[in-house]
Amino acid sequence: MTTSVSSKGQIVLPAEIRRQDGIKAGQEFKIERLEAGDYRLVRQKQRPNEGLVDLLLACPVKGFFVPIESESTDTL
């Protein structure tokens, strides 16, 4: 497979690779320059609970996730 660099400097991963590896929009990658012309692209690991709040807020049962009142540590 091949890809190219856009005028904005973006590289598109082919759809087949994205499907095979479950790559979604917004996922971050680290790129390393090994030497002139050789590069390595490494997908960054997601934090364990990344996206959990968004998932809870999207819950079809409204009122399932409700923020609670808490005291400020400034008063301690």
ABEGO torsion letter per residue (X at the ends): XBBBBBAAGBBBBBAAAAAAAGBBBGBBBBBBBABBGBBBBBBBBBBAABGAAAAAAABABBGABBBBBBBBAAAX
